[in-house]
């Protein structure tokens, strides 16, 4: 099943990209475009631009760009299909599905989602209804997990047999190759298949929109000679560092309370949710990542970290503080007594005691100070100096100067130190942070430049194309994607697809030619969806997005720049330059043949041809 292309086009053409993005990013008008702070990387000066006319967005800082579907996919970390479904719901458009195969990328993802959904139901039925699931049911009963909660989170059980799931997949005629790709099964060296999660309780992992993207399996007994947890490998629908466990269950409550509690484990989250604490997400087996924080920031800027009170939990809390501060999150840290975790604590002491623990959460400076004090770092002047320096360093990550100043005053008051001394330390940290940011920006810029160079010269490494010819082909591609039917018609009457020498330009020209030939939509936002290669899509966005649009002078230059690019004179000139280049190559080719041919009749024919080519070139050169 897939969404017909006509329905996708209806949704895309009904949406205003500015209206949709404005729900997530504060935009202001700059000429014909809109600009704002990029939601995909930290910045203080706007480099994010949205074109209502072209129905695309682009960031000149991190080079993320695309149409309205791509924005939702990147912003909410969802699939193309989920983006289409969400936009349809926003616009009040009823979706229709058909049985025809869609694009390879779209269909492949849908196949993987469907397999995970089917297998998730299989694991759930094993737990809830099978006699062989009794052991797993008793495990959850011991952990005080109710049947209703098991259903809500899709909890399941993989039977102990090594081929139960293999047999199920075979019986249901599910593609074994895709099941291998998803890590549901694996194979021995001799090729025999076996169940990857056998004899484990199963935690399905959901996307923010509630689709099963992966599974985690936990051994039932701690003494089993196997890894305690086993996770699905990464795939086209699952990237571990971009997923927060439980977000699909928690996002509404997080928005409502404007606060998220972050815990470590699956059972912590499930027990809290069952006891009425529903604004909870879990990192589950991975250190908190920048992408997870970006995902969470869509719902709230207020976070309470609640990790275990052991050494590993304290270390994870300290490491997470830096990542959260970089994304302007408001951070507090709560602690449960030693020997407890959130799961055991709420089951022993109840919801009211737990909420009191959250209310008493410390800000990150108080928490760090308490940790250093417990380590005896304030008992020795040398260690105390180092501890205070470590307390000041994170302040450099805070963009809000007023907040930085107030926190600095707190440190000054707590340790009875002159503010000027601490300001000097903060200045050093700010300079170091700035140097790191510059180095990172330079690294990204160099990587992007290298990628562009590779793209531009991806074919024909011995090509003698000069920079002028490369620019000319780029200008033609820009016109094909922003010029409309009349300009496209003019280009294809004069230039063939095979005349584009650079592979990436030829591929992009083919997409326009196919849409033009079949009478489909020819505006940039629509054509962009047909570019399946990510490198080619990013390269195209750079070509067709006006870099002037983030300049304060944009209003002065935008109209004239656009009018000039689409004027008859400009279009004719760009086509003329390419025609001259084509004729030069044809003349060179003709000359080579003339030097090697022996037959007089053939020679005469080639000489006549050379004269015609040169006459045509002269005519074009005269303009």
C-alpha positions as CSV (number, residue, x, y, z in Angstrom):
1,X,0.0,0.0,0.0
2,X,1.2,3.5,-0.8
3,X,-0.1,7.0,-1.2
4,X,-0.6,7.9,-4.9
5,X,1.7,10.5,-6.3
6,X,-1.3,12.6,-7.3
7,X,-2.5,12.7,-3.7
8,X,1.1,13.7,-2.5
9,X,1.1,16.4,-5.1
10,X,-2.3,17.7,-3.9
11,X,-1.0,17.9,-0.3
12,X,2.2,19.6,-1.3
13,X,0.5,22.2,-3.5
14,X,-2.2,22.9,-0.9
15,X,0.4,23.7,1.8
16,X,2.2,27.0,2.3
17,X,5.7,26.2,3.4
18,X,5.9,29.5,5.2
19,X,2.8,28.8,7.3
20,X,3.9,25.3,8.1
21,X,7.5,26.2,9.1
22,X,6.2,29.2,11.1
23,X,4.5,26.8,13.5
24,X,8.0,25.7,14.6
25,X,10.4,28.6,13.7
26,X,9.9,32.3,14.2
27,X,10.3,33.8,10.7
28,X,10.4,37.4,9.5
29,X,10.0,38.7,6.0
30,X,13.1,39.8,4.1
31,X,12.2,40.9,0.6
32,X,10.2,38.1,-1.1
33,X,11.7,35.5,1.3
34,X,11.5,34.8,5.0
35,X,14.4,34.3,7.4
36,X,14.9,32.9,10.9
37,X,17.3,31.1,13.3
38,X,17.9,27.6,12.0
39,X,16.2,24.9,14.0
40,X,18.8,22.3,13.0
41,X,21.9,23.9,14.5
42,X,22.8,26.5,17.1
43,X,23.2,30.0,15.7
44,X,22.8,33.7,16.7
45,X,22.7,35.2,13.2
46,X,19.9,34.0,10.9
47,X,21.1,31.8,8.1
48,X,17.8,29.9,7.6
49,X,15.7,31.1,4.6
50,X,12.3,30.0,3.3
51,X,11.0,30.8,-0.2
52,X,7.2,31.0,-0.5
53,X,7.6,31.3,-4.3
54,X,9.8,28.2,-4.7
55,X,8.2,26.3,-1.8
56,X,11.6,25.3,-0.4
57,X,13.8,26.1,2.7
58,X,17.6,26.2,3.0
59,X,20.1,26.9,5.8
60,X,23.4,28.4,4.6
61,X,25.0,27.4,7.9
62,X,24.4,23.7,8.2
63,X,23.3,23.1,4.5
64,X,20.0,21.5,5.5
65,X,17.3,22.2,2.9
66,X,14.3,20.8,0.9
67,X,10.6,21.2,0.6
68,X,7.8,21.1,3.2
69,X,7.9,17.3,3.6
70,X,11.7,17.3,4.1
71,X,11.3,20.0,6.8
72,X,8.9,17.9,8.8
73,X,11.0,14.8,8.3
74,X,14.2,16.5,9.7
75,X,12.4,18.6,12.4
76,X,10.3,15.8,13.8
77,X,12.6,12.9,12.9
78,X,9.9,11.1,11.0
79,X,9.7,9.2,7.7
80,X,8.4,10.6,4.4
81,X,5.1,8.8,4.7
82,X,4.6,10.1,8.3
83,X,5.3,13.7,7.0
84,X,2.7,13.3,4.2
85,X,0.2,11.9,6.7
86,X,0.8,14.7,9.2
87,X,0.6,17.4,6.6
88,X,-2.6,15.9,5.2
89,X,-4.1,16.0,8.7
90,X,-3.1,19.6,9.2
91,X,-4.7,20.5,5.9
92,X,-7.9,18.4,6.3
93,X,-7.1,16.3,3.3
94,X,-8.3,12.7,3.3
95,X,-5.6,10.3,2.3
96,X,-6.2,7.5,-0.2
97,X,-4.0,4.5,-0.7
98,X,-3.4,2.1,-3.6
99,X,-1.6,-1.1,-4.2
100,X,0.9,0.2,-6.8
101,X,4.6,0.4,-5.9
102,X,5.9,3.9,-5.3
103,X,9.4,5.2,-5.3
104,X,12.0,2.7,-4.2
105,X,12.9,4.7,-1.1
106,X,9.3,5.2,0.0
107,X,8.3,1.6,-0.6
108,X,11.3,0.2,1.2
109,X,10.7,2.2,4.4
110,X,7.0,1.2,4.3
111,X,8.0,-2.5,4.0
112,X,10.2,-2.2,7.0
113,X,7.5,-0.5,9.1
114,X,5.0,-3.1,8.2
115,X,7.4,-6.0,9.1
116,X,8.1,-4.3,12.5
117,X,4.4,-3.8,13.1
118,X,3.6,-7.5,12.3
119,X,6.5,-8.8,14.4
120,X,5.6,-6.5,17.3
121,X,2.0,-7.9,17.3
122,X,3.6,-11.4,17.2
123,X,5.7,-10.7,20.3
124,X,2.8,-9.1,22.1
125,X,0.5,-12.1,21.5
126,X,3.3,-14.4,22.8
127,X,3.3,-12.5,26.0
128,X,-0.4,-12.0,26.6
129,X,-1.9,-15.2,25.2
130,X,0.6,-18.0,24.8
131,X,1.2,-20.8,27.4
132,X,4.9,-20.4,26.6
133,X,4.7,-16.7,27.6
134,X,3.8,-17.6,31.3
135,X,7.5,-17.0,32.4
136,X,7.5,-13.5,30.9
137,X,4.1,-12.7,32.3
138,X,5.3,-13.6,35.8
139,X,8.4,-11.4,35.3
140,X,6.2,-8.4,34.6
141,X,3.9,-9.3,37.5
142,X,6.9,-9.4,39.8
143,X,7.8,-5.9,38.5
144,X,4.2,-4.8,39.2
145,X,3.4,-4.1,35.5
146,X,-0.3,-4.4,34.7
147,X,-1.7,-6.0,31.6
148,X,-3.2,-2.7,30.5
149,X,0.3,-1.2,30.6
150,X,1.8,-4.2,28.7
151,X,-0.8,-3.5,26.0
152,X,-0.2,0.3,26.0
153,X,3.6,-0.1,25.4
154,X,3.3,-3.2,23.2
155,X,5.5,-5.3,25.5
156,X,6.2,-8.8,24.3
157,X,8.1,-12.0,24.5
158,X,10.3,-13.9,22.1
159,X,10.1,-17.6,22.6
160,X,13.2,-19.6,23.7
161,X,13.3,-21.6,20.5
162,X,15.9,-20.5,18.0
163,X,13.6,-20.7,15.0
164,X,10.1,-19.7,16.2
165,X,10.2,-16.2,14.6
166,X,11.9,-17.6,11.5
167,X,9.0,-20.0,11.1
168,X,6.5,-17.2,11.7
169,X,8.1,-15.0,9.1
170,X,8.1,-17.9,6.6
171,X,4.5,-18.7,7.3
172,X,3.4,-15.0,6.8
173,X,5.6,-14.8,3.6
174,X,7.6,-11.9,5.1
175,X,10.7,-11.0,3.2
176,X,13.6,-12.7,5.0
177,X,16.2,-10.3,3.6
178,X,14.4,-7.3,5.1
179,X,14.0,-9.2,8.4
180,X,17.8,-9.7,8.4
181,X,18.3,-6.0,7.7
182,X,16.1,-5.1,10.6
183,X,18.1,-7.4,12.9
184,X,15.0,-9.5,13.8
185,X,16.8,-12.7,12.8
186,X,20.4,-13.5,12.0
187,X,22.3,-16.4,10.3
188,X,25.0,-18.9,11.3
189,X,28.1,-19.3,9.1
190,X,26.5,-22.2,7.3
191,X,23.6,-20.0,6.3
192,X,21.0,-21.3,8.8
193,X,18.7,-18.7,10.2
194,X,17.9,-18.1,13.9
195,X,15.9,-15.7,16.1
196,X,18.0,-12.8,17.3
197,X,15.9,-12.0,20.4
198,X,15.0,-15.5,21.5
199,X,14.1,-15.9,25.2
200,X,13.9,-12.2,25.9
201,X,11.1,-9.9,27.0
202,X,10.6,-7.3,24.2
203,X,10.3,-3.5,24.3
204,X,9.1,-2.1,21.0
205,X,10.7,1.3,20.2
206,X,8.4,3.8,18.6
207,X,8.9,6.9,16.5
208,X,7.3,10.2,17.9
209,X,4.3,9.4,15.7
210,X,3.9,5.9,17.2
211,X,5.3,3.6,14.5
212,X,7.5,0.7,15.5
213,X,11.1,1.5,14.4
214,X,13.1,-1.1,16.4
215,X,13.0,-3.5,19.3
216,X,15.0,-4.0,22.5
217,X,15.2,-7.4,24.2
218,X,16.1,-8.0,27.9
219,X,17.1,-11.4,29.3
220,X,14.7,-12.7,31.9
221,X,17.3,-13.9,34.4
222,X,20.3,-11.8,35.4
223,X,22.5,-15.0,35.5
224,X,21.9,-15.8,31.9
225,X,25.2,-15.9,30.0
226,X,24.2,-13.2,27.5
227,X,24.1,-9.4,27.2
228,X,21.5,-8.0,29.5
229,X,20.0,-5.9,26.6
230,X,20.0,-6.5,22.9
231,X,18.9,-3.7,20.5
232,X,17.9,-3.7,16.8
233,X,20.7,-2.5,14.6
234,X,20.3,0.9,12.9
235,X,18.4,0.9,9.6
236,X,16.7,3.4,7.3
237,X,13.9,3.8,9.8
238,X,15.9,3.6,13.0
239,X,18.9,5.7,14.2
240,X,19.6,5.0,17.8
241,X,20.8,8.5,18.8
242,X,17.8,10.2,17.2
243,X,15.1,8.3,19.2
244,X,13.8,8.9,22.7
245,X,12.0,5.9,24.2
246,X,8.4,6.7,25.3
247,X,8.2,10.0,23.5
248,X,5.1,9.0,21.5
249,X,3.3,8.2,24.8
250,X,4.7,11.3,26.6
251,X,4.7,14.2,24.1
252,X,1.2,15.5,24.9
253,X,1.8,15.5,28.6
254,X,5.2,17.1,28.1
255,X,3.6,20.0,26.1
256,X,0.8,20.3,28.8
257,X,3.3,20.5,31.7
258,X,6.0,22.2,29.7
259,X,8.5,19.9,31.3
260,X,10.2,16.6,30.5
261,X,11.7,14.1,33.0
262,X,14.6,12.1,31.4
263,X,15.3,8.7,32.9
264,X,17.7,5.9,31.9
265,X,15.8,2.7,31.4
266,X,12.7,1.2,29.8
267,X,11.3,-0.1,33.1
268,X,11.9,3.3,34.8
269,X,9.7,5.0,32.2
270,X,7.0,2.3,32.1
271,X,6.6,2.2,35.9
272,X,6.4,6.0,36.2
273,X,3.8,6.1,33.4
274,X,1.7,3.4,35.0
275,X,1.8,5.4,38.3
276,X,0.5,8.6,36.6
277,X,3.9,10.3,35.8
278,X,3.5,10.6,32.0
279,X,5.8,13.4,31.0
280,X,8.8,11.0,30.9
281,X,11.2,9.9,28.2
282,X,14.2,7.5,28.4
283,X,17.6,7.5,26.8
284,X,17.7,3.7,27.1
285,X,21.2,2.3,26.7
286,X,22.8,5.3,25.0
287,X,24.4,8.5,26.3
288,X,22.1,11.5,25.7
289,X,22.8,12.9,22.2
290,X,22.5,16.3,20.6
291,X,19.9,15.0,18.2
292,X,17.8,13.6,21.1
293,X,17.9,17.0,22.8
294,X,16.9,18.8,19.5
295,X,14.0,16.3,19.2
296,X,12.9,16.9,22.8
297,X,13.2,20.7,22.5
298,X,10.2,20.6,20.0
299,X,8.0,19.9,23.0
300,X,9.7,21.8,25.9
301,X,12.8,23.6,27.0
302,X,12.5,22.5,30.6
303,X,14.2,19.2,31.6
304,X,14.7,17.3,34.8
305,X,17.4,14.6,34.7
306,X,16.6,11.6,36.9
307,X,19.4,9.1,36.5
308,X,20.4,6.4,38.9
309,X,22.3,7.5,42.0
310,X,25.3,5.2,41.2
311,X,28.6,6.3,39.7
312,X,27.4,5.6,36.2
313,X,24.3,7.6,36.7
314,X,26.2,10.6,38.1
315,X,28.6,10.5,35.2
316,X,25.7,10.4,32.7
317,X,24.1,13.4,34.4
318,X,27.3,15.4,34.3
319,X,27.8,14.5,30.6
320,X,24.2,15.4,29.7
321,X,24.4,18.8,31.3
322,X,26.8,20.1,28.6
323,X,24.7,18.9,25.7
324,X,21.5,20.3,27.2
325,X,23.1,23.7,27.9
326,X,24.3,24.0,24.3
327,X,20.7,23.8,23.1
328,X,19.5,26.4,25.6
329,X,17.5,24.0,27.8
330,X,16.6,24.8,31.4
331,X,18.1,21.9,33.4
332,X,17.4,20.5,36.9
333,X,18.7,17.3,38.4
334,X,16.7,15.1,40.7
335,X,18.0,12.2,42.8
336,X,16.5,9.1,44.3
337,X,18.2,7.6,47.4
338,X,21.2,5.4,47.0
339,X,20.2,1.8,46.0
340,X,17.0,2.9,44.4
341,X,16.1,3.8,40.8
342,X,13.0,5.5,39.5
343,X,11.2,2.2,39.0
344,X,11.8,0.8,42.5
345,X,11.3,4.2,44.1
346,X,7.8,4.9,42.8
347,X,6.7,1.4,43.4
348,X,7.8,1.6,47.1
349,X,6.9,5.2,47.9
350,X,4.2,6.2,45.4
351,X,3.4,9.1,43.1
352,X,3.2,11.8,45.8
353,X,6.7,11.1,47.2
354,X,8.1,11.0,43.6
355,X,6.6,14.3,42.7
356,X,8.1,15.8,45.8
357,X,11.5,14.5,44.7
358,X,11.0,16.3,41.3
359,X,10.0,19.5,43.0
360,X,13.2,19.4,45.1
361,X,15.4,19.0,42.0
362,X,18.5,21.2,42.0
363,X,19.8,23.4,39.2
364,X,22.9,22.1,37.5
365,X,25.3,24.3,39.4
366,X,24.0,23.1,42.8
367,X,24.1,19.5,41.6
368,X,27.7,19.8,40.3
369,X,28.8,21.5,43.5
370,X,27.3,18.8,45.6
371,X,29.1,16.1,43.6
372,X,32.5,17.9,44.0
373,X,31.9,18.3,47.7
374,X,31.1,14.6,48.1
375,X,34.4,13.9,46.4
376,X,36.3,16.1,48.9
377,X,37.4,18.6,46.3
378,X,36.6,21.6,48.6
379,X,38.8,20.3,51.4
380,X,42.1,21.2,49.5
381,X,42.8,24.7,48.0
382,X,44.3,23.2,44.8
383,X,41.4,20.9,44.2
384,X,38.9,23.6,45.1
385,X,40.5,25.9,42.5
386,X,40.0,23.2,39.9
387,X,36.5,22.5,41.0
388,X,35.4,26.2,40.7
389,X,37.0,26.4,37.3
390,X,35.0,23.3,36.3
391,X,31.8,25.0,37.6
392,X,32.4,28.1,35.5
393,X,33.2,26.3,32.2
394,X,29.6,25.2,31.5
395,X,28.4,28.8,31.7
396,X,30.2,29.5,28.5
397,X,27.7,27.2,26.7
398,X,24.7,29.4,27.7
399,X,23.8,31.9,25.0
400,X,21.7,34.2,27.3
401,X,24.1,36.7,28.8
402,X,21.8,37.7,31.6
403,X,21.4,34.1,32.7
404,X,25.2,33.6,32.6
405,X,25.7,36.7,34.8
406,X,23.1,35.6,37.4
407,X,24.6,32.1,37.6
408,X,28.1,33.6,37.9
409,X,26.9,35.7,40.8
410,X,25.6,32.5,42.5
411,X,29.0,30.9,42.3
412,X,30.6,34.1,43.6
413,X,28.3,34.3,46.6
414,X,28.5,30.6,47.4
415,X,32.4,30.6,47.6
416,X,32.8,34.2,48.7
417,X,34.9,35.1,45.7
418,X,35.2,38.4,43.8
419,X,33.0,38.4,40.7
420,X,35.9,39.9,38.6
421,X,38.0,36.8,39.2
422,X,35.2,34.5,38.0
423,X,34.5,36.8,35.0
424,X,38.1,36.3,33.9
425,X,37.7,32.6,34.1
426,X,34.4,32.8,32.2
427,X,36.1,35.0,29.5
428,X,38.7,32.3,29.0
429,X,36.0,29.6,28.7
430,X,34.0,31.8,26.2
431,X,37.1,32.3,24.1
432,X,37.8,28.6,24.1
433,X,34.2,27.8,23.2
434,X,34.4,30.4,20.4
435,X,37.5,28.8,19.0
436,X,35.9,25.3,19.1
437,X,32.8,26.7,17.3
438,X,35.0,28.3,14.6
439,X,37.0,25.1,14.2
440,X,33.7,23.1,13.9
441,X,32.3,25.6,11.4
442,X,35.5,25.4,9.3
443,X,35.5,21.6,9.4
444,X,31.9,21.6,8.2
445,X,32.6,24.2,5.5
446,X,35.6,22.2,4.2
447,X,33.5,19.0,4.2
448,X,30.7,20.7,2.3
449,X,33.2,22.2,-0.2
450,X,34.8,18.9,-0.8
451,X,31.4,17.2,-1.3
452,X,30.4,19.9,-3.8
453,X,33.7,19.5,-5.7
454,X,33.2,15.7,-5.8
455,X,29.6,16.2,-7.0
456,X,30.5,18.7,-9.7
457,X,33.3,16.6,-11.1
458,X,31.8,13.2,-10.3
459,X,32.1,12.0,-13.9
460,X,35.0,12.3,-16.3
461,X,38.0,13.1,-14.0
462,X,40.1,14.0,-17.1
463,X,37.5,16.7,-18.1
464,X,39.0,19.9,-19.4
465,X,35.9,21.9,-18.5
466,X,36.9,25.3,-17.2
467,X,35.2,27.1,-14.4
468,X,33.2,29.3,-16.8
469,X,31.6,26.1,-18.4
470,X,30.8,24.6,-15.0
471,X,29.1,27.9,-13.9
472,X,27.2,27.9,-17.2
473,X,25.8,24.4,-16.6
474,X,24.9,25.4,-13.0
475,X,23.0,28.4,-14.4
476,X,21.1,26.2,-16.8
477,X,20.1,23.9,-13.9
478,X,18.9,26.9,-11.9
479,X,16.8,28.1,-14.8
480,X,15.3,24.6,-15.3
481,X,14.2,24.5,-11.7
482,X,12.9,28.1,-11.2
483,X,12.1,29.3,-14.8
484,X,8.8,27.7,-15.5
485,X,7.4,26.0,-18.7
486,X,8.4,28.6,-21.2
487,X,12.0,28.8,-20.2
488,X,12.3,25.0,-19.8
489,X,10.8,24.7,-23.3
490,X,13.4,27.1,-24.7
491,X,16.3,25.3,-23.0
492,X,15.3,21.8,-24.3
493,X,14.8,23.1,-27.8
494,X,18.4,24.2,-27.9
495,X,20.2,21.8,-25.5
496,X,19.9,18.0,-25.3
497,X,20.2,16.0,-22.0
498,X,23.5,14.5,-23.2
499,X,25.0,17.9,-23.7
500,X,25.3,18.3,-19.9
501,X,28.8,17.1,-19.3
502,X,28.7,16.8,-15.6
503,X,26.9,13.8,-14.3
504,X,25.1,15.5,-11.4
505,X,23.8,18.3,-13.8
506,X,22.7,15.6,-16.3
507,X,20.8,13.7,-13.6
508,X,19.0,16.9,-12.5
509,X,18.2,17.9,-16.1
510,X,16.6,14.5,-16.7
511,X,14.2,15.0,-13.8
512,X,12.9,18.2,-15.2
513,X,12.8,16.8,-18.7
514,X,10.7,13.9,-17.6
515,X,8.2,16.1,-15.7
516,X,8.1,18.6,-18.6
517,X,7.5,15.8,-21.2
518,X,4.6,14.3,-19.1
519,X,2.9,17.6,-18.3
520,X,3.6,17.4,-14.5
521,X,4.1,20.3,-12.1
522,X,7.3,22.3,-12.8
523,X,7.9,24.4,-9.7
524,X,11.0,23.8,-7.5
525,X,9.2,22.3,-4.4
526,X,7.6,19.6,-6.5
527,X,10.6,18.8,-8.7
528,X,12.8,18.5,-5.5
529,X,10.8,15.5,-4.3
530,X,11.9,13.6,-7.5
531,X,15.6,14.0,-6.6
532,X,16.2,10.8,-4.6
533,X,20.0,11.2,-4.2
534,X,20.7,13.2,-1.0
535,X,23.9,14.7,-2.3
536,X,22.2,15.8,-5.5
537,X,19.3,17.3,-3.6
538,X,21.6,19.3,-1.3
539,X,23.6,20.5,-4.3
540,X,20.4,21.6,-6.1
541,X,19.1,23.5,-3.1
542,X,22.4,25.4,-3.0
543,X,22.0,26.3,-6.7
544,X,18.4,27.5,-6.5
545,X,18.3,29.3,-3.1
546,X,19.3,33.0,-3.2
547,X,22.2,33.5,-0.8
548,X,21.4,37.2,-0.9
549,X,18.2,36.4,1.0
550,X,19.8,36.5,4.4
551,X,21.5,39.8,3.7
552,X,20.2,43.1,5.1
553,X,20.4,44.5,1.6
554,X,18.0,41.8,0.2
555,X,15.1,44.1,-0.3
556,X,17.3,46.3,-2.5
557,X,18.6,43.4,-4.7
558,X,15.9,40.7,-4.7
559,X,13.5,42.0,-7.3
560,X,16.2,43.0,-9.7
561,X,18.2,39.8,-9.2
562,X,15.1,37.6,-9.9
563,X,13.9,39.7,-12.8
564,X,17.4,39.6,-14.4
565,X,17.7,35.8,-14.0
566,X,14.4,35.2,-15.7
567,X,14.7,38.0,-18.3
568,X,14.7,36.9,-22.0
569,X,18.2,38.5,-22.4
570,X,19.7,36.5,-19.5
571,X,18.1,33.2,-20.5
572,X,19.2,33.6,-24.1
573,X,22.7,34.5,-23.0
574,X,23.0,31.4,-20.8
575,X,21.7,29.1,-23.6
576,X,24.0,30.9,-26.1
577,X,27.1,30.2,-24.0
578,X,26.2,26.5,-23.7
579,X,25.6,26.3,-27.5
580,X,29.0,27.9,-28.2
581,X,30.7,25.4,-25.9
582,X,28.8,22.5,-27.6
583,X,29.9,23.8,-31.0
584,X,33.5,24.2,-29.9
585,X,33.6,20.6,-28.9
586,X,31.9,19.5,-32.2
587,X,34.5,21.5,-34.2
588,X,37.3,19.9,-32.2
589,X,35.8,16.4,-32.8
590,X,35.4,17.1,-36.5
591,X,39.0,18.3,-36.8
592,X,40.3,15.1,-35.2
593,X,38.4,13.0,-37.7
594,X,39.6,15.2,-40.6
595,X,43.2,14.6,-39.6
596,X,42.8,10.8,-39.6
597,X,40.5,10.2,-42.6
598,X,42.0,9.1,-46.0
599,X,38.9,9.1,-48.2
600,X,38.6,12.3,-50.2
601,X,34.8,12.2,-50.3
602,X,34.7,11.8,-46.5
603,X,37.2,14.6,-46.2
604,X,35.1,17.0,-48.2
605,X,32.1,16.1,-46.2
606,X,33.9,16.8,-42.9
607,X,35.3,20.1,-44.3
608,X,31.8,21.2,-45.2
609,X,30.6,20.2,-41.8
610,X,33.4,22.2,-40.1
611,X,32.4,25.3,-42.1
612,X,28.7,25.0,-41.1
613,X,29.7,24.6,-37.4
614,X,32.0,27.6,-37.5
615,X,29.4,29.8,-39.2
616,X,26.8,28.8,-36.5
617,X,29.4,29.6,-33.8
618,X,30.2,33.0,-35.4
619,X,26.5,33.9,-35.5
620,X,26.2,33.1,-31.8
621,X,29.4,35.0,-30.9
622,X,27.9,38.1,-32.6
623,X,25.0,37.7,-30.2
